[in-house]
Amino acid sequence: MYNVDKLAVYGDNSAGRDVERDDNTSLCGLISRFNNTLYHRRLHLQCRRPLRARYVYIEVWGDARRASRMFSAVLCEVMVYH
């Protein structure tokens, strides 16, 4: 996950890419490269508070300081549990 700046996980009851999400209510958590959590083999992201949602969205931002903002990330398995 090189050239990746941060990764955010949202939970929402609405499906689709073009749905406006309210970060205050639907953001589960955020991890970034500043604390080296993006470079681990297994990423664990714990929600800040209990969140009920039907869909899980993962948003990834590329590093703006690099010459190329292209990145590749492969998520082999995503587990959601409470």
N, C-alpha and C positions, 0 to 999 in steps of 0.2 A: 504494500500500500504506500509506495513512495510517491511523492508529489501530492499527497493528500494532506489537507490542512486540518479538517475536522469532519466528524460524522455525527449526525443527529438522528434520533429515533422519535417518531411521532405515533400516537394512537388516535384513531378517529373512527366515527361511525359512518362517515361518507366515503364512498369509493370514487376513485378517479384521480388523475394527475392534476387537473385544473381546479380542484376544490381549494378554496382559500382556507388555510388553517390558522387558528388563533394560537400563537406560540404560548400564551399564558395558560391555556386549558389543554392543549393537545400535545405539548412537548413532554416527552417522557424523560429524556436525558441527552447529554452531549459529551462526547469525548474528543480530545484534540491531540495533536502531535506534541504539544508543549509539555505534557507530562509523560510522554513516551508510551502511552497506552495503545496508540494505533499500530505500533510495531510488534506487538505480541502476537503469538500464533492464535490465541483464543481471546476474543474481545468479550468482556462482560460489562454490560451497562445496566445499572440499576435505576429504576424510575425514582424521581424525587418524591413522589407521592403515589398512592394507589390510583390507577387509571383504568377505567372501563372503556373498552373500545372493540370494535369489530375488525378493523383493519390496522396493520402496522406498516408504516412508511419509513424508509431509511433514506436519508439525504446526505450526500457527500459533497464537500467543497474541495476544489483543487487549491494548491498553494499559489498565492498570487505573486510571491517573490521569485519564483522560478522562471526561467526563460520560456519554458513550455508549460502551459497549464494543463496539458493532457496527463491523465493518470489512468491506471487500470486497477480495479479492485474486484476480487472474486470472493463472494460470500457463499461458502459451500453449504452451510446449514445455519438457519436462524431458529432459535428456540425462544418461545414466549411462554412464560409461566408466572404463577403467582404463589 
